[in-house]
Amino acid sequence: MKYLVTLFWSFVVGQAVCYLGGALQSGTYDFKFSTIISLTIGVLTCILSFVMKPKHATSQA
């Protein structure tokens, strides 16, 4: 569930950033391009959070 929430918010925030970035630079807003970029960053974030989990040390007494 946390991965779906991460992808949802990366989509929403990515759309807002691309829209505002295009407006500030007097460029055009491309929905398809900003969707691909934002969801790619969201997937990379999910993968990095899975890979970078701390390893639990086992104590040997």
All heavy atoms as TSV, in Angstrom:
chain	resi	resn	atom	element	x	y	z
A	1	MET	N	N	0.819	-1.192	0.000
A	1	MET	CA	C	0.000	0.000	0.000
A	1	MET	C	C	0.869	1.264	0.000
A	1	MET	O	O	0.530	2.242	-0.656
A	1	MET	CB	C	-0.911	-0.049	1.230
A	1	MET	CG	C	-1.878	1.068	1.299
A	1	MET	SD	S	-3.076	0.858	0.000
A	1	MET	CE	C	-4.050	2.282	0.211
A	2	LYS	N	N	1.989	1.211	0.739
A	2	LYS	CA	C	2.838	2.396	0.809
A	2	LYS	C	C	3.467	2.712	-0.539
A	2	LYS	O	O	3.745	3.866	-0.841
A	2	LYS	CB	C	3.905	2.249	1.882
A	2	LYS	CG	C	4.914	1.151	1.633
A	2	LYS	CD	C	5.896	1.062	2.782
A	2	LYS	CE	C	6.805	-0.122	2.614
A	2	LYS	NZ	N	7.733	-0.252	3.717
A	3	TYR	N	N	3.654	1.698	-1.387
A	3	TYR	CA	C	4.208	1.944	-2.707
A	3	TYR	C	C	3.188	2.636	-3.615
A	3	TYR	O	O	3.552	3.491	-4.424
A	3	TYR	CB	C	4.700	0.644	-3.338
A	3	TYR	CG	C	5.790	-0.015	-2.528
A	3	TYR	CD1	C	5.623	-1.273	-1.980
A	3	TYR	CD2	C	6.990	0.643	-2.295
A	3	TYR	CE1	C	6.625	-1.863	-1.232
A	3	TYR	CE2	C	7.997	0.066	-1.550
A	3	TYR	CZ	C	7.807	-1.188	-1.026
A	3	TYR	OH	O	8.792	-1.763	-0.279
A	4	LEU	N	N	1.922	2.267	-3.483
A	4	LEU	CA	C	0.880	2.940	-4.261
A	4	LEU	C	C	0.736	4.397	-3.847
A	4	LEU	O	O	0.552	5.271	-4.700
A	4	LEU	CB	C	-0.454	2.208	-4.095
A	4	LEU	CG	C	-0.539	0.840	-4.755
A	4	LEU	CD1	C	-1.871	0.180	-4.423
A	4	LEU	CD2	C	-0.354	0.946	-6.241
A	5	VAL	N	N	0.830	4.660	-2.564
A	5	VAL	CA	C	0.749	6.033	-2.082
A	5	VAL	C	C	1.946	6.837	-2.585
A	5	VAL	O	O	1.800	7.990	-3.007
A	5	VAL	CB	C	0.660	6.058	-0.537
A	5	VAL	CG1	C	0.771	7.459	0.010
A	5	VAL	CG2	C	-0.633	5.405	-0.079
A	6	THR	N	N	3.120	6.221	-2.572
A	6	THR	CA	C	4.319	6.892	-3.077
A	6	THR	C	C	4.180	7.220	-4.561
A	6	THR	O	O	4.506	8.330	-4.994
A	6	THR	CB	C	5.565	6.019	-2.857
A	6	THR	OG1	O	5.688	5.732	-1.463
A	6	THR	CG2	C	6.819	6.698	-3.356
A	7	LEU	N	N	3.662	6.275	-5.337
A	7	LEU	CA	C	3.483	6.523	-6.766
A	7	LEU	C	C	2.415	7.580	-7.022
A	7	LEU	O	O	2.552	8.412	-7.923
A	7	LEU	CB	C	3.132	5.218	-7.485
A	7	LEU	CG	C	4.257	4.202	-7.574
A	7	LEU	CD1	C	3.753	2.920	-8.219
A	7	LEU	CD2	C	5.430	4.755	-8.341
A	8	PHE	N	N	1.348	7.559	-6.230
A	8	PHE	CA	C	0.298	8.563	-6.392
A	8	PHE	C	C	0.841	9.966	-6.137
A	8	PHE	O	O	0.633	10.887	-6.935
A	8	PHE	CB	C	-0.877	8.268	-5.444
A	8	PHE	CG	C	-1.887	9.376	-5.399
A	8	PHE	CD1	C	-2.775	9.556	-6.446
A	8	PHE	CD2	C	-1.935	10.243	-4.324
A	8	PHE	CE1	C	-3.707	10.581	-6.414
A	8	PHE	CE2	C	-2.858	11.274	-4.281
A	8	PHE	CZ	C	-3.745	11.440	-5.331
A	9	TRP	N	N	1.557	10.137	-5.029
A	9	TRP	CA	C	2.057	11.463	-4.694
A	9	TRP	C	C	3.193	11.896	-5.614
A	9	TRP	O	O	3.349	13.088	-5.896
A	9	TRP	CB	C	2.472	11.541	-3.232
A	9	TRP	CG	C	1.272	11.700	-2.366
A	9	TRP	CD1	C	0.746	10.775	-1.513
A	9	TRP	CD2	C	0.414	12.842	-2.291
A	9	TRP	NE1	N	-0.372	11.273	-0.931
A	9	TRP	CE2	C	-0.602	12.540	-1.381
A	9	TRP	CE3	C	0.409	14.080	-2.915
A	9	TRP	CZ2	C	-1.616	13.444	-1.089
A	9	TRP	CZ3	C	-0.601	14.977	-2.615
A	9	TRP	CH2	C	-1.602	14.656	-1.709
A	10	SER	N	N	3.978	10.963	-6.102
A	10	SER	CA	C	5.000	11.353	-7.070
A	10	SER	C	C	4.342	11.824	-8.367
A	10	SER	O	O	4.821	12.761	-9.007
A	10	SER	CB	C	5.972	10.206	-7.341
A	10	SER	OG	O	5.340	9.155	-8.034
A	11	PHE	N	N	3.225	11.197	-8.737
A	11	PHE	CA	C	2.479	11.640	-9.911
A	11	PHE	C	C	1.923	13.050	-9.707
A	11	PHE	O	O	2.100	13.925	-10.558
A	11	PHE	CB	C	1.342	10.664	-10.209
A	11	PHE	CG	C	0.415	11.125	-11.290
A	11	PHE	CD1	C	0.799	11.053	-12.621
A	11	PHE	CD2	C	-0.836	11.625	-10.983
A	11	PHE	CE1	C	-0.058	11.482	-13.623
A	11	PHE	CE2	C	-1.681	12.058	-11.974
A	11	PHE	CZ	C	-1.306	11.985	-13.302
A	12	VAL	N	N	1.277	13.277	-8.579
A	12	VAL	CA	C	0.651	14.583	-8.309
A	12	VAL	C	C	1.698	15.690	-8.224
A	12	VAL	O	O	1.569	16.739	-8.865
A	12	VAL	CB	C	-0.192	14.517	-7.018
A	12	VAL	CG1	C	-0.677	15.892	-6.610
A	12	VAL	CG2	C	-1.375	13.580	-7.205
A	13	VAL	N	N	2.736	15.456	-7.446
A	13	VAL	CA	C	3.769	16.479	-7.274
A	13	VAL	C	C	4.545	16.685	-8.582
A	13	VAL	O	O	4.886	17.817	-8.943
A	13	VAL	CB	C	4.715	16.107	-6.115
A	13	VAL	CG1	C	5.902	17.034	-6.042
A	13	VAL	CG2	C	3.950	16.124	-4.804
A	14	GLY	N	N	4.787	15.614	-9.323
A	14	GLY	CA	C	5.477	15.728	-10.600
A	14	GLY	C	C	4.692	16.551	-11.607
A	14	GLY	O	O	5.267	17.356	-12.349
A	15	GLN	N	N	3.387	16.378	-11.637
A	15	GLN	CA	C	2.554	17.173	-12.543
A	15	GLN	C	C	2.601	18.651	-12.162
A	15	GLN	O	O	2.703	19.520	-13.033
A	15	GLN	CB	C	1.106	16.673	-12.521
A	15	GLN	CG	C	0.921	15.284	-13.057
A	15	GLN	CD	C	1.306	15.156	-14.505
A	15	GLN	OE1	O	0.998	16.000	-15.330
A	15	GLN	NE2	N	2.007	14.083	-14.825
A	16	ALA	N	N	2.526	18.920	-10.880
A	16	ALA	CA	C	2.562	20.319	-10.427
A	16	ALA	C	C	3.914	20.963	-10.741
A	16	ALA	O	O	3.969	22.102	-11.205
A	16	ALA	CB	C	2.282	20.389	-8.928
A	17	VAL	N	N	4.997	20.239	-10.510
A	17	VAL	CA	C	6.329	20.782	-10.771
A	17	VAL	C	C	6.529	21.040	-12.264
A	17	VAL	O	O	7.046	22.090	-12.658
A	17	VAL	CB	C	7.420	19.827	-10.221
A	17	VAL	CG1	C	8.792	20.182	-10.753
A	17	VAL	CG2	C	7.411	19.855	-8.709
A	18	CYS	N	N	6.104	20.111	-13.109
A	18	CYS	CA	C	6.267	20.308	-14.556
A	18	CYS	C	C	5.394	21.441	-15.068
A	18	CYS	O	O	5.816	22.200	-15.945
A	18	CYS	CB	C	5.955	19.017	-15.293
A	18	CYS	SG	S	7.219	17.770	-15.093
A	19	TYR	N	N	4.190	21.559	-14.546
A	19	TYR	CA	C	3.318	22.651	-14.970
A	19	TYR	C	C	3.904	24.003	-14.570
A	19	TYR	O	O	3.973	24.931	-15.381
A	19	TYR	CB	C	1.927	22.484	-14.373
A	19	TYR	CG	C	1.006	23.623	-14.723
A	19	TYR	CD1	C	0.444	23.709	-15.989
A	19	TYR	CD2	C	0.726	24.620	-13.804
A	19	TYR	CE1	C	-0.388	24.759	-16.324
A	19	TYR	CE2	C	-0.100	25.680	-14.133
A	19	TYR	CZ	C	-0.662	25.744	-15.394
A	19	TYR	OH	O	-1.472	26.783	-15.722
A	20	LEU	N	N	4.325	24.102	-13.316
A	20	LEU	CA	C	4.894	25.370	-12.849
A	20	LEU	C	C	6.223	25.681	-13.524
A	20	LEU	O	O	6.510	26.836	-13.845
A	20	LEU	CB	C	5.069	25.347	-11.334
A	20	LEU	CG	C	3.778	25.364	-10.531
A	20	LEU	CD1	C	4.071	25.185	-9.051
A	20	LEU	CD2	C	3.007	26.632	-10.780
A	21	GLY	N	N	7.038	24.669	-13.740
A	21	GLY	CA	C	8.303	24.887	-14.436
A	21	GLY	C	C	8.094	25.362	-15.858
A	21	GLY	O	O	8.789	26.263	-16.337
A	22	GLY	N	N	7.122	24.792	-16.544
A	22	GLY	CA	C	6.819	25.236	-17.891
A	22	GLY	C	C	6.246	26.640	-17.915
A	22	GLY	O	O	6.548	27.440	-18.801
A	23	ALA	N	N	5.425	26.968	-16.930
A	23	ALA	CA	C	4.835	28.308	-16.873
A	23	ALA	C	C	5.888	29.362	-16.554
A	23	ALA	O	O	5.851	30.469	-17.107
A	23	ALA	CB	C	3.724	28.345	-15.831
A	24	LEU	N	N	6.817	29.040	-15.685
A	24	LEU	CA	C	7.852	30.006	-15.325
A	24	LEU	C	C	8.837	30.261	-16.467
A	24	LEU	O	O	9.412	31.340	-16.556
A	24	LEU	CB	C	8.610	29.532	-14.084
A	24	LEU	CG	C	7.833	29.614	-12.771
A	24	LEU	CD1	C	8.623	28.952	-11.663
A	24	LEU	CD2	C	7.523	31.047	-12.431
A	25	GLN	N	N	9.028	29.252	-17.316
A	25	GLN	CA	C	9.956	29.419	-18.427
A	25	GLN	C	C	9.240	29.720	-19.740
A	25	GLN	O	O	9.839	29.646	-20.811
A	25	GLN	CB	C	10.807	28.165	-18.592
A	25	GLN	CG	C	11.719	27.918	-17.423
A	25	GLN	CD	C	12.595	26.702	-17.650
A	25	GLN	OE1	O	12.506	26.015	-18.659
A	25	GLN	NE2	N	13.464	26.430	-16.693
A	26	SER	N	N	7.962	30.017	-19.664
A	26	SER	CA	C	7.118	30.283	-20.842
A	26	SER	C	C	7.166	29.136	-21.836
A	26	SER	O	O	7.170	29.330	-23.051
A	26	SER	CB	C	7.536	31.587	-21.523
A	26	SER	OG	O	7.402	32.668	-20.646
A	27	GLY	N	N	7.198	27.931	-21.320
A	27	GLY	CA	C	7.223	26.738	-22.166
A	27	GLY	C	C	5.852	26.092	-22.216
A	27	GLY	O	O	4.870	26.615	-21.692
A	28	THR	N	N	5.799	24.952	-22.854
A	28	THR	CA	C	4.539	24.230	-22.959
A	28	THR	C	C	4.505	23.121	-21.913
A	28	THR	O	O	5.536	22.602	-21.476
A	28	THR	CB	C	4.379	23.609	-24.351
A	28	THR	OG1	O	5.464	22.721	-24.594
A	28	THR	CG2	C	4.352	24.685	-25.420
A	29	TYR	N	N	3.299	22.752	-21.531
A	29	TYR	CA	C	3.083	21.687	-20.554
A	29	TYR	C	C	2.756	20.409	-21.312
A	29	TYR	O	O	1.817	20.359	-22.098
A	29	TYR	CB	C	1.945	22.076	-19.618
A	29	TYR	CG	C	1.460	20.959	-18.727
A	29	TYR	CD1	C	2.261	20.464	-17.724
A	29	TYR	CD2	C	0.202	20.405	-18.903
A	29	TYR	CE1	C	1.828	19.448	-16.900
A	29	TYR	CE2	C	-0.249	19.392	-18.081
A	29	TYR	CZ	C	0.562	18.913	-17.089
A	29	TYR	OH	O	0.139	17.911	-16.280
A	30	ASP	N	N	3.549	19.365	-21.090
A	30	ASP	CA	C	3.332	18.078	-21.754
A	30	ASP	C	C	2.953	17.045	-20.702
A	30	ASP	O	O	3.792	16.634	-19.886
A	30	ASP	CB	C	4.590	17.666	-22.506
A	30	ASP	CG	C	4.386	16.428	-23.360
A	30	ASP	OD1	O	3.229	16.008	-23.538
A	30	ASP	OD2	O	5.390	15.892	-23.855
A	31	PHE	N	N	1.688	16.637	-20.713
A	31	PHE	CA	C	1.184	15.711	-19.694
A	31	PHE	C	C	1.894	14.361	-19.770
A	31	PHE	O	O	2.268	13.794	-18.742
A	31	PHE	CB	C	-0.325	15.523	-19.867
A	31	PHE	CG	C	-0.923	14.557	-18.889
A	31	PHE	CD1	C	-1.173	14.949	-17.587
A	31	PHE	CD2	C	-1.223	13.262	-19.268
A	31	PHE	CE1	C	-1.722	14.062	-16.673
A	31	PHE	CE2	C	-1.767	12.372	-18.363
A	31	PHE	CZ	C	-2.019	12.765	-17.065
A	32	LYS	N	N	2.089	13.845	-20.963
A	32	LYS	CA	C	2.693	12.520	-21.123
A	32	LYS	C	C	4.140	12.503	-20.621
A	32	LYS	O	O	4.544	11.596	-19.894
A	32	LYS	CB	C	2.653	12.086	-22.582
A	32	LYS	CG	C	3.083	10.650	-22.789
A	32	LYS	CD	C	3.226	10.254	-24.251
A	32	LYS	CE	C	2.010	10.497	-25.050
A	32	LYS	NZ	N	2.126	10.017	-26.448
A	33	PHE	N	N	4.921	13.513	-20.994
A	33	PHE	CA	C	6.313	13.583	-20.574
A	33	PHE	C	C	6.431	13.717	-19.059
A	33	PHE	O	O	7.230	13.023	-18.426
A	33	PHE	CB	C	7.008	14.762	-21.259
A	33	PHE	CG	C	8.427	14.956	-20.822
A	33	PHE	CD1	C	9.415	14.075	-21.219
A	33	PHE	CD2	C	8.759	16.012	-20.005
A	33	PHE	CE1	C	10.722	14.248	-20.810
A	33	PHE	CE2	C	10.064	16.193	-19.586
A	33	PHE	CZ	C	11.047	15.304	-19.994
A	34	SER	N	N	5.612	14.588	-18.463
A	34	SER	CA	C	5.695	14.776	-17.015
A	34	SER	C	C	5.204	13.541	-16.263
A	34	SER	O	O	5.705	13.238	-15.174
A	34	SER	CB	C	4.919	16.015	-16.588
A	34	SER	OG	O	3.573	15.914	-16.957
A	35	THR	N	N	4.257	12.798	-16.829
A	35	THR	CA	C	3.813	11.553	-16.206
A	35	THR	C	C	4.926	10.519	-16.221
A	35	THR	O	O	5.179	9.853	-15.208
A	35	THR	CB	C	2.572	11.002	-16.932
A	35	THR	OG1	O	1.515	11.955	-16.839
A	35	THR	CG2	C	2.114	9.694	-16.321
A	36	ILE	N	N	5.597	10.382	-17.349
A	36	ILE	CA	C	6.689	9.404	-17.452
A	36	ILE	C	C	7.812	9.744	-16.483
A	36	ILE	O	O	8.311	8.870	-15.758
A	36	ILE	CB	C	7.208	9.342	-18.903
A	36	ILE	CG1	C	6.159	8.709	-19.803
A	36	ILE	CG2	C	8.518	8.552	-18.986
A	36	ILE	CD1	C	6.465	8.816	-21.275
A	37	ILE	N	N	8.196	11.002	-16.430
A	37	ILE	CA	C	9.284	11.415	-15.542
A	37	ILE	C	C	8.898	11.241	-14.072
A	37	ILE	O	O	9.670	10.682	-13.279
A	37	ILE	CB	C	9.680	12.879	-15.823
A	37	ILE	CG1	C	10.273	13.001	-17.221
A	37	ILE	CG2	C	10.664	13.405	-14.782
A	37	ILE	CD1	C	11.529	12.212	-17.437
A	38	SER	N	N	7.711	11.687	-13.698
A	38	SER	CA	C	7.324	11.623	-12.286
A	38	SER	C	C	7.142	10.191	-11.806
A	38	SER	O	O	7.554	9.852	-10.692
A	38	SER	CB	C	6.060	12.444	-12.037
A	38	SER	OG	O	4.970	11.920	-12.760
A	39	LEU	N	N	6.558	9.322	-12.632
A	39	LEU	CA	C	6.389	7.929	-12.210
A	39	LEU	C	C	7.714	7.164	-12.223
A	39	LEU	O	O	7.919	6.271	-11.400
A	39	LEU	CB	C	5.353	7.229	-13.082
A	39	LEU	CG	C	3.919	7.696	-12.861
A	39	LEU	CD1	C	2.964	6.932	-13.761
A	39	LEU	CD2	C	3.505	7.557	-11.411
A	40	THR	N	N	8.628	7.532	-13.106
A	40	THR	CA	C	9.956	6.925	-13.087
A	40	THR	C	C	10.683	7.268	-11.800
A	40	THR	O	O	11.290	6.389	-11.168
A	40	THR	CB	C	10.780	7.396	-14.307
A	40	THR	OG1	O	10.082	7.041	-15.497
A	40	THR	CG2	C	12.158	6.774	-14.308
A	41	ILE	N	N	10.609	8.511	-11.395
A	41	ILE	CA	C	11.236	8.918	-10.140
A	41	ILE	C	C	10.552	8.239	-8.958
A	41	ILE	O	O	11.206	7.817	-7.998
A	41	ILE	CB	C	11.226	10.446	-10.011
A	41	ILE	CG1	C	12.173	11.045	-11.046
A	41	ILE	CG2	C	11.613	10.893	-8.603
A	41	ILE	CD1	C	12.131	12.538	-11.153
A	42	GLY	N	N	9.235	8.079	-9.012
A	42	GLY	CA	C	8.515	7.376	-7.955
A	42	GLY	C	C	8.922	5.921	-7.847
A	42	GLY	O	O	9.102	5.394	-6.742
A	43	VAL	N	N	9.073	5.240	-8.979
A	43	VAL	CA	C	9.491	3.833	-8.972
A	43	VAL	C	C	10.917	3.715	-8.447
A	43	VAL	O	O	11.221	2.816	-7.649
A	43	VAL	CB	C	9.353	3.214	-10.385
A	43	VAL	CG1	C	10.051	1.880	-10.474
A	43	VAL	CG2	C	7.890	3.066	-10.746
A	44	LEU	N	N	11.801	4.615	-8.870
A	44	LEU	CA	C	13.176	4.596	-8.356
A	44	LEU	C	C	13.212	4.830	-6.853
A	44	LEU	O	O	14.010	4.213	-6.138
A	44	LEU	CB	C	14.026	5.633	-9.084
A	44	LEU	CG	C	14.382	5.310	-10.527
A	44	LEU	CD1	C	15.125	6.477	-11.160
A	44	LEU	CD2	C	15.203	4.047	-10.601
A	45	THR	N	N	12.346	5.695	-6.361
A	45	THR	CA	C	12.257	5.929	-4.920
A	45	THR	C	C	11.811	4.665	-4.187
A	45	THR	O	O	12.356	4.327	-3.126
A	45	THR	CB	C	11.291	7.083	-4.626
A	45	THR	OG1	O	11.733	8.240	-5.324
A	45	THR	CG2	C	11.198	7.365	-3.147
A	46	CYS	N	N	10.828	3.960	-4.740
A	46	CYS	CA	C	10.370	2.710	-4.117
A	46	CYS	C	C	11.471	1.655	-4.114
A	46	CYS	O	O	11.662	0.952	-3.122
A	46	CYS	CB	C	9.150	2.184	-4.851
A	46	CYS	SG	S	7.667	3.170	-4.627
A	47	ILE	N	N	12.201	1.549	-5.212
A	47	ILE	CA	C	13.288	0.572	-5.290
A	47	ILE	C	C	14.400	0.922	-4.310
A	47	ILE	O	O	14.909	0.040	-3.599
A	47	ILE	CB	C	13.827	0.484	-6.737
A	47	ILE	CG1	C	12.781	-0.156	-7.638
A	47	ILE	CG2	C	15.139	-0.299	-6.796
A	47	ILE	CD1	C	13.112	-0.094	-9.108
A	48	LEU	N	N	14.769	2.196	-4.244
A	48	LEU	CA	C	15.825	2.605	-3.314
A	48	LEU	C	C	15.411	2.396	-1.856
A	48	LEU	O	O	16.232	2.012	-1.033
A	48	LEU	CB	C	16.205	4.057	-3.546
A	48	LEU	CG	C	17.079	4.310	-4.767
A	48	LEU	CD1	C	17.294	5.810	-4.955
A	48	LEU	CD2	C	18.398	3.603	-4.635
A	49	SER	N	N	14.148	2.642	-1.540
A	49	SER	CA	C	13.714	2.423	-0.159
A	49	SER	C	C	13.737	0.943	0.201
A	49	SER	O	O	13.972	0.574	1.346
A	49	SER	CB	C	12.315	2.994	0.058
A	49	SER	OG	O	11.350	2.226	-0.633
A	50	PHE	N	N	13.496	0.065	-0.775
A	50	PHE	CA	C	13.558	-1.367	-0.521
A	50	PHE	C	C	15.003	-1.839	-0.377
A	50	PHE	O	O	15.323	-2.646	0.497
A	50	PHE	CB	C	12.863	-2.130	-1.655
A	50	PHE	CG	C	12.863	-3.613	-1.465
A	50	PHE	CD1	C	12.023	-4.203	-0.536
A	50	PHE	CD2	C	13.697	-4.425	-2.210
A	50	PHE	CE1	C	12.017	-5.576	-0.360
A	50	PHE	CE2	C	13.701	-5.789	-2.044
A	50	PHE	CZ	C	12.859	-6.367	-1.112
A	51	VAL	N	N	15.895	-1.319	-1.201
A	51	VAL	CA	C	17.295	-1.752	-1.194
A	51	VAL	C	C	18.045	-1.207	0.016
A	51	VAL	O	O	18.902	-1.887	0.579
A	51	VAL	CB	C	17.984	-1.317	-2.511
A	51	VAL	CG1	C	19.481	-1.514	-2.448
A	51	VAL	CG2	C	17.393	-2.063	-3.680
A	52	MET	N	N	17.720	-0.011	0.439
A	52	MET	CA	C	18.491	0.653	1.488
A	52	MET	C	C	17.968	0.384	2.903
A	52	MET	O	O	18.350	1.077	3.835
A	52	MET	CB	C	18.526	2.157	1.230
A	52	MET	CG	C	19.249	2.510	-0.038
A	52	MET	SD	S	19.237	4.245	-0.414
A	52	MET	CE	C	20.190	4.888	0.927
A	53	LYS	N	N	17.128	-0.625	3.082
A	53	LYS	CA	C	16.666	-0.967	4.425
A	53	LYS	C	C	17.848	-1.417	5.265
A	53	LYS	O	O	18.724	-2.140	4.785
A	53	LYS	CB	C	15.624	-2.083	4.371
A	53	LYS	CG	C	14.280	-1.632	3.909
A	53	LYS	CD	C	13.280	-2.751	3.997
A	53	LYS	CE	C	11.932	-2.290	3.507
A	53	LYS	NZ	N	10.952	-3.363	3.498
A	54	PRO	N	N	17.872	-1.010	6.522
A	54	PRO	CA	C	19.001	-1.432	7.372
A	54	PRO	C	C	18.945	-2.930	7.666
A	54	PRO	O	O	17.878	-3.513	7.824
A	54	PRO	CB	C	18.812	-0.613	8.649
A	54	PRO	CG	C	17.380	-0.238	8.659
A	54	PRO	CD	C	16.957	-0.147	7.229
A	55	LYS	N	N	20.097	-3.520	7.689
A	55	LYS	CA	C	20.198	-4.943	8.014
A	55	LYS	C	C	20.151	-5.100	9.524
A	55	LYS	O	O	20.796	-4.370	10.261
A	55	LYS	CB	C	21.508	-5.515	7.473
A	55	LYS	CG	C	21.708	-5.303	5.994
A	55	LYS	CD	C	20.898	-6.271	5.212
A	55	LYS	CE	C	21.318	-6.226	3.753
A	55	LYS	NZ	N	20.287	-5.886	2.849
A	56	HIS	N	N	19.400	-6.065	9.980
A	56	HIS	CA	C	19.314	-6.329	11.408
A	56	HIS	C	C	20.478	-7.226	11.828
A	56	HIS	O	O	20.679	-8.294	11.260
A	56	HIS	CB	C	17.984	-7.003	11.765
A	56	HIS	CG	C	16.801	-6.111	11.538
A	56	HIS	ND1	N	16.541	-5.009	12.326
A	56	HIS	CD2	C	15.826	-6.141	10.615
A	56	HIS	CE1	C	15.452	-4.418	11.906
A	56	HIS	NE2	N	14.991	-5.085	10.848
A	57	ALA	N	N	21.208	-6.764	12.773
A	57	ALA	CA	C	22.365	-7.531	13.242
A	57	ALA	C	C	21.885	-8.663	14.159
A	57	ALA	O	O	21.014	-8.484	14.996
A	57	ALA	CB	C	23.321	-6.628	14.010
A	58	THR	N	N	22.452	-9.810	13.986
A	58	THR	CA	C	22.136	-10.930	14.851
A	58	THR	C	C	23.236	-11.064	15.888
A	58	THR	O	O	24.415	-11.034	15.572
A	58	THR	CB	C	22.027	-12.251	14.038
A	58	THR	OG1	O	23.260	-12.458	13.361
A	58	THR	CG2	C	20.900	-12.163	13.012
A	59	SER	N	N	22.817	-11.141	17.120
A	59	SER	CA	C	23.812	-11.263	18.199
A	59	SER	C	C	24.102	-12.732	18.435
A	59	SER	O	O	23.199	-13.564	18.490
A	59	SER	CB	C	23.301	-10.593	19.469
A	59	SER	OG	O	22.128	-11.261	19.906
A	60	GLN	N	N	25.374	-13.032	18.563
A	60	GLN	CA	C	25.772	-14.407	18.844
A	60	GLN	C	C	26.406	-14.442	20.223
A	60	GLN	O	O	27.468	-13.885	20.458
A	60	GLN	CB	C	26.751	-14.884	17.787
A	60	GLN	CG	C	26.122	-14.923	16.419
A	60	GLN	CD	C	27.063	-15.510	15.377
A	60	GLN	OE1	O	28.127	-16.008	15.715
A	60	GLN	NE2	N	26.645	-15.464	14.142
A	61	ALA	N	N	25.703	-15.072	21.137
A	61	ALA	CA	C	26.173	-15.086	22.525
A	61	ALA	C	C	26.864	-16.364	22.877
A	61	ALA	O	O	26.780	-17.377	22.349
A	61	ALA	CB	C	25.027	-14.867	23.471
